[in-house]
Amino acid sequence: MRKNGVISAVLLSALAFLQSCGSDTENITTPQKLVSDGQLVSLSIDSQTSNVSDGLVAFSTDSNNWLFNVNYTNNEIQIYDLESKALVKRLIFDLEGPQGVEYISGIHVQGLDSIFLFGYPMRNLHLTDTSGHIKANYKYDPPFGYTAAFVHNAHFNYTPILTENKLLVNTKFEASQREVTDDTLATKAFSYTIDLKSSEVDLLPIKWPAGYNASGPKLLDFSMAATDKMLVYSLVADHNLYVSDLEGNFMKSVDAKSQYLDQAFSSFAEATDQLRTMKYVFASDRYERILYDKYRGVFYRFVFPKVEVENEEGINQLRRFPRKFAVMILDKDLNVLGETLMPENTYYPGNSFVSKDGLFISISHPDNPENKEDLMNFEVFKLEELK
């Protein structure tokens, strides 16, 4: 493995402060909006790092706020101190050999001494820490008909959960999205657990909701956020949110419709050629990521209203940089407190995360005049009560 520079002493000292920093969250129940004073948090990057990250994970201790940046180009994780805005560590992983991890598609930071590395569609699952040394290599076979653990830290996000020796991960099932019937879909699970000692896997009982594909096959992406008591699933083409306990036992569904989306979602039946398919995937109404803000006790649900595009060039732009989006604010019980429509062609919502200071959203949209290629720039949004 390539050697990195000496780790910051403050990173090591933070290992003593791994308890959660959001236990005293507010219980916000009044109407809210997201506001910003326009100030930016800027992180310097090198020529081998894009200002549009392959995945960001924020992690806080009592004394520090960290940001982990996944860089596919170098198969590395970069660790930033959000207080000093400095890069304090680079973990570059070999693809092969005794310390090889193959390709990193996503990460989960359980603690500074426990960082899980995932590979998709391979079944790579490794444990490392801030030294970059591989501490464990876990072997598992996904449940029959399901994929390897699907952990991605951008777009449709997921939150792996470690309980004792069991790691809860999200998954996809093996089927054509165009052909899945509603009856079949209702038998499919969102998640499973991996026993890190025995390698046994168990599907969670919560399933795709009946009726999702009743009007025709739709996209089958979803995001999941977790609190210390429940899992919340947000589906790409469903206004409802689906809630289970931490063992995956269904608890309730909650109507959480965006004011910017139509009531009905389109289906693959309308996508009869390549151009229409691309429009359906990238330019139609949809929900993407859902984030839980443990510091303020609210959820943020990202909403993408349909946009008009005339050609493949316009769709290619939307493939990575959506033209417009809104952020819904929901309380702990998933009541909608407000929804903020963001200015068009300004932000990159796939690079957003929650930290002590608020909701960070990247401004690295190519049409944003403030976009800088040598910086990862974020605008910080805070909650403000609507009067």
Legacy VTK file of the C-alpha trace (Angstrom):
# vtk DataFile Version 3.0
C-alpha trace
ASCII
DATASET POLYDATA
POINTS 387 float
0.000 0.000 0.000
1.232 3.484 -0.737
2.295 5.391 2.347
0.528 8.555 3.358
1.669 11.476 5.436
1.581 11.419 9.212
-1.931 11.557 10.591
-2.919 14.613 12.514
-2.618 14.174 16.268
-6.068 15.587 16.727
-7.479 12.724 14.657
-5.980 10.187 17.001
-7.101 11.991 20.129
-10.668 12.050 18.825
-10.909 8.280 19.246
-11.710 8.911 22.881
-14.865 10.802 21.994
-16.932 8.445 19.896
-20.297 8.828 21.563
-23.017 10.413 19.472
-23.190 14.190 19.439
-26.855 14.573 18.753
-28.568 13.034 21.735
-30.076 16.340 22.874
-31.855 17.105 19.623
-34.527 19.728 19.405
-38.137 18.677 19.012
-39.065 20.994 16.150
-42.743 20.952 15.251
-43.345 24.431 13.800
-43.235 25.351 10.073
-39.666 25.768 8.839
-37.650 26.889 5.828
-33.999 26.522 4.874
-31.969 29.726 4.839
-28.357 30.629 4.138
-26.246 33.734 4.567
-24.334 32.804 1.409
-21.082 32.023 3.179
-19.174 29.047 1.779
-17.136 26.264 3.330
-14.230 25.622 0.957
-12.022 22.519 0.890
-8.915 22.529 -1.314
-8.447 19.551 -3.646
-5.605 18.346 -5.879
-5.536 17.642 -9.608
-6.575 13.998 -9.094
-9.677 14.887 -7.085
-12.907 16.149 -8.612
-14.858 18.929 -6.941
-17.895 16.698 -7.521
-17.371 13.894 -5.027
-18.089 10.212 -5.586
-19.452 10.126 -2.055
-19.350 12.166 1.150
-19.821 10.978 4.725
-19.833 13.365 7.675
-18.801 12.066 11.092
-18.653 13.989 14.359
-17.109 13.415 17.757
-17.491 15.623 20.814
-14.421 17.575 19.771
-14.296 17.498 15.948
-16.311 17.412 12.734
-14.892 15.240 9.966
-15.794 14.810 6.310
-14.830 11.621 4.466
-14.538 11.999 0.685
-14.575 8.888 -1.534
-12.374 9.356 -4.609
-12.877 6.599 -7.196
-9.932 7.779 -9.322
-7.330 6.752 -6.741
-9.453 4.190 -4.863
-8.988 6.376 -1.819
-10.696 8.053 1.099
-9.748 11.605 1.992
-10.424 12.855 5.513
-11.058 16.559 6.059
-11.338 18.487 9.306
-14.391 20.695 8.789
-13.289 23.113 11.505
-9.869 23.891 10.006
-11.058 23.015 6.463
-7.823 21.065 6.025
-7.120 17.674 4.501
-5.612 15.690 7.379
-5.369 12.183 5.939
-5.448 10.240 2.670
-6.133 6.516 2.719
-5.180 4.993 -0.635
-6.022 1.327 -1.055
-4.442 -1.289 -3.294
-6.686 -3.197 -5.673
-4.829 -6.464 -5.149
-2.443 -8.141 -2.723
-2.630 -8.814 1.027
-3.964 -5.311 1.689
-6.032 -5.126 -1.497
-9.706 -4.173 -1.386
-10.520 -4.086 -5.102
-12.895 -1.247 -5.975
-14.453 0.969 -3.273
-18.007 1.980 -4.195
-19.100 3.255 -0.780
-18.137 3.516 2.864
-19.704 3.521 6.307
-17.950 5.301 9.185
-18.932 3.547 12.397
-16.084 5.287 14.218
-12.594 6.540 13.502
-11.354 3.058 14.405
-14.058 1.261 12.381
-14.545 2.228 8.740
-16.341 -0.253 6.473
-15.420 -0.374 2.783
-17.963 -1.738 0.292
-17.557 -2.873 -3.304
-20.481 -3.155 -5.723
-21.442 -5.256 -7.656
-18.668 -7.340 -6.125
-19.100 -8.662 -2.593
-16.175 -6.788 -1.128
-16.549 -5.867 2.527
-13.527 -4.747 4.504
-12.852 -3.045 7.807
-10.179 -0.400 8.211
-9.402 2.613 10.380
-7.659 5.947 9.945
-4.318 4.154 9.472
-5.598 2.624 6.231
-4.587 -0.855 7.387
-7.118 -3.580 6.532
-8.216 -5.052 9.857
-10.757 -7.558 8.545
-12.059 -9.000 5.290
-15.611 -10.318 5.519
-16.993 -13.000 3.215
-20.718 -13.371 2.608
-23.181 -14.567 -0.004
-26.197 -12.303 -0.605
-29.662 -13.836 -0.209
-30.768 -15.728 -3.325
-31.981 -13.335 -6.009
-30.430 -10.265 -4.375
-27.264 -8.284 -5.027
-24.255 -7.531 -2.904
-24.673 -4.826 -0.276
-25.475 -1.622 -2.136
-23.867 1.237 -0.238
-23.447 4.532 -2.057
-22.769 7.915 -0.541
-24.291 10.114 -3.250
-27.692 10.387 -4.960
-29.735 7.557 -3.410
-28.102 7.289 -0.018
-28.240 4.517 2.566
-27.195 4.196 6.179
-25.646 0.854 7.181
-26.313 0.020 10.824
-24.070 -2.097 13.032
-25.780 -3.819 15.965
-23.397 -6.039 17.908
-21.981 -8.288 15.161
-24.752 -7.742 12.577
-24.431 -5.165 9.800
-27.680 -3.975 8.192
-27.233 -3.047 4.521
-29.515 -2.164 1.641
-29.765 -4.181 -1.545
-31.287 -4.542 -4.989
-33.017 -7.606 -6.346
-32.192 -9.235 -9.656
-34.890 -8.346 -12.178
-35.641 -6.060 -15.094
-37.214 -2.823 -13.869
-39.385 -2.739 -16.992
-40.898 -6.137 -16.316
-41.500 -6.389 -12.563
-45.178 -6.851 -11.761
-46.751 -5.303 -8.713
-47.381 -8.725 -7.153
-43.743 -9.744 -7.579
-42.454 -6.416 -6.297
-44.484 -6.724 -3.103
-42.468 -9.843 -2.204
-39.093 -8.100 -2.452
-37.123 -6.789 0.511
-35.175 -3.553 0.807
-32.441 -4.723 3.152
-30.664 -7.598 4.820
-28.237 -8.137 7.665
-24.782 -9.698 7.462
-23.509 -11.530 10.535
-19.863 -10.488 10.587
-18.906 -13.552 12.629
-20.847 -16.347 10.942
-21.359 -14.742 7.464
-25.061 -15.588 7.660
-27.446 -13.217 5.896
-31.085 -12.515 6.729
-33.583 -10.442 4.758
-35.446 -7.802 6.741
-39.218 -8.324 6.819
-40.141 -4.892 5.377
-41.001 -5.188 1.652
-41.783 -2.944 -1.299
-45.344 -1.648 -0.844
-48.208 -3.245 -2.706
-49.506 -0.886 -5.389
-46.161 0.713 -6.248
-46.240 -0.766 -9.775
-50.019 -1.001 -10.087
-50.138 1.658 -12.823
-47.092 0.254 -14.632
-43.438 -0.524 -13.902
-41.435 2.345 -12.409
-37.884 3.043 -11.319
-36.889 0.953 -8.325
-34.396 3.188 -6.569
-34.776 4.212 -2.947
-32.953 5.929 -0.088
-32.936 5.120 3.591
-32.227 7.193 6.687
-32.082 5.923 10.243
-32.606 7.273 13.725
-31.809 5.422 16.935
-35.322 3.922 16.826
-36.431 3.496 13.228
-35.591 3.119 9.546
-37.235 5.472 7.038
-37.407 4.416 3.373
-38.018 6.986 0.616
-38.871 5.492 -2.799
-38.112 7.241 -6.066
-41.726 7.223 -7.334
-43.839 7.235 -4.183
-45.002 10.180 -2.099
-45.247 8.014 1.006
-42.428 7.310 3.417
-42.201 3.780 4.870
-41.102 3.233 8.442
-39.861 0.136 10.263
-38.157 -0.529 13.555
-34.436 -1.308 13.517
-35.187 -5.004 12.944
-37.137 -4.169 9.794
-40.618 -4.785 11.171
-43.036 -2.511 9.329
-44.513 0.212 11.535
-46.348 2.679 9.299
-46.456 4.602 6.032
-46.723 8.381 6.030
-47.997 10.621 3.242
-45.168 13.104 2.600
-45.994 14.533 -0.817
-43.961 17.385 -2.245
-45.922 20.413 -3.420
-43.725 20.483 -6.535
-44.543 16.997 -7.859
-47.635 15.738 -9.657
-49.853 13.297 -7.817
-49.260 10.461 -10.302
-45.855 9.190 -11.432
-45.097 8.157 -14.991
-43.940 4.637 -15.798
-41.660 2.794 -18.194
-44.706 2.213 -20.401
-44.274 5.778 -21.650
-40.550 5.283 -22.384
-40.753 3.613 -25.797
-37.348 4.597 -27.180
-33.922 5.608 -25.877
-34.623 9.344 -25.742
-37.924 8.865 -23.896
-36.252 6.422 -21.521
-33.543 8.933 -20.684
-36.167 11.633 -20.179
-38.076 9.323 -17.880
-35.019 8.500 -15.780
-33.443 11.944 -15.540
-36.147 14.532 -16.239
-39.353 13.190 -14.655
-40.752 13.750 -11.163
-38.867 11.822 -8.501
-37.563 11.696 -4.956
-33.896 10.974 -4.270
-31.971 11.190 -1.019
-33.351 11.441 2.485
-31.084 12.606 5.314
-31.656 12.596 9.053
-30.397 15.616 10.986
-29.707 14.252 14.463
-28.679 17.676 15.734
-32.066 19.237 15.034
-34.246 16.135 14.979
-35.572 16.583 11.424
-35.419 14.803 8.070
-34.538 16.367 4.715
-36.133 14.774 1.640
-34.741 15.836 -1.744
-37.327 16.369 -4.482
-36.747 16.683 -8.238
-39.642 18.194 -10.235
-39.880 17.256 -13.904
-38.103 19.503 -16.391
-38.490 19.939 -20.120
-35.609 18.765 -22.300
-35.585 18.537 -26.069
-32.538 16.479 -26.939
-29.939 14.030 -25.699
-27.454 16.812 -24.935
-29.859 18.363 -22.432
-30.492 14.992 -20.823
-26.774 14.264 -20.517
-26.467 17.442 -18.472
-29.277 16.275 -16.198
-27.665 12.858 -15.791
-25.320 14.282 -13.166
-26.376 17.880 -12.593
-30.107 18.351 -12.043
-31.525 21.660 -13.131
-33.781 22.190 -10.143
-34.725 20.547 -6.889
-36.402 21.235 -3.575
-35.710 20.090 -0.029
-38.571 19.032 2.219
-38.252 19.406 6.005
-40.027 16.809 8.157
-40.167 16.397 11.919
-39.375 13.223 13.862
-42.873 11.903 13.183
-42.477 12.691 9.456
-44.929 15.580 9.457
-43.998 18.038 6.704
-42.783 21.298 8.254
-41.850 23.051 5.035
-40.264 22.797 1.610
-37.599 25.027 0.080
-37.232 25.268 -3.701
-33.602 25.913 -4.610
-32.529 28.268 -7.417
-31.930 26.465 -10.705
-28.476 25.427 -11.952
-26.760 26.413 -8.710
-26.202 23.367 -6.494
-25.189 19.728 -6.772
-27.526 17.942 -4.316
-25.742 14.575 -4.654
-22.987 16.134 -2.536
-24.960 17.101 0.532
-24.569 16.105 4.147
-25.568 17.065 7.666
-23.131 18.335 10.264
-23.333 20.291 13.502
-23.492 23.571 11.615
-26.416 22.635 9.372
-27.227 21.115 5.985
-24.265 21.396 3.604
-25.016 21.419 -0.149
-22.316 21.568 -2.827
-22.290 24.556 -5.189
-20.215 22.627 -7.761
-22.790 22.902 -10.521
-21.063 23.711 -13.848
-23.478 26.589 -14.524
-22.848 28.210 -11.151
-20.434 31.165 -11.600
-19.135 30.528 -8.052
-18.039 26.993 -8.984
-14.256 26.504 -8.624
-12.532 23.446 -10.070
-9.835 23.410 -7.383
-12.277 23.589 -4.473
-15.101 21.554 -3.019
-17.397 24.401 -2.027
-20.470 24.017 0.161
-23.181 26.404 1.200
-24.521 25.825 4.703
-28.291 25.979 5.245
-29.974 26.405 8.603
-33.562 26.096 9.731
-35.622 29.219 10.250
-39.144 29.269 11.607
-41.751 30.530 9.189
-43.616 33.528 10.534
LINES 1 388
387 0 1 2 3 4 5 6 7 8 9 10 11 12 13 14 15 16 17 18 19 20 21 22 23 24 25 26 27 28 29 30 31 32 33 34 35 36 37 38 39 40 41 42 43 44 45 46 47 48 49 50 51 52 53 54 55 56 57 58 59 60 61 62 63 64 65 66 67 68 69 70 71 72 73 74 75 76 77 78 79 80 81 82 83 84 85 86 87 88 89 90 91 92 93 94 95 96 97 98 99 100 101 102 103 104 105 106 107 108 109 110 111 112 113 114 115 116 117 118 119 120 121 122 123 124 125 126 127 128 129 130 131 132 133 134 135 136 137 138 139 140 141 142 143 144 145 146 147 148 149 150 151 152 153 154 155 156 157 158 159 160 161 162 163 164 165 166 167 168 169 170 171 172 173 174 175 176 177 178 179 180 181 182 183 184 185 186 187 188 189 190 191 192 193 194 195 196 197 198 199 200 201 202 203 204 205 206 207 208 209 210 211 212 213 214 215 216 217 218 219 220 221 222 223 224 225 226 227 228 229 230 231 232 233 234 235 236 237 238 239 240 241 242 243 244 245 246 247 248 249 250 251 252 253 254 255 256 257 258 259 260 261 262 263 264 265 266 267 268 269 270 271 272 273 274 275 276 277 278 279 280 281 282 283 284 285 286 287 288 289 290 291 292 293 294 295 296 297 298 299 300 301 302 303 304 305 306 307 308 309 310 311 312 313 314 315 316 317 318 319 320 321 322 323 324 325 326 327 328 329 330 331 332 333 334 335 336 337 338 339 340 341 342 343 344 345 346 347 348 349 350 351 352 353 354 355 356 357 358 359 360 361 362 363 364 365 366 367 368 369 370 371 372 373 374 375 376 377 378 379 380 381 382 383 384 385 386
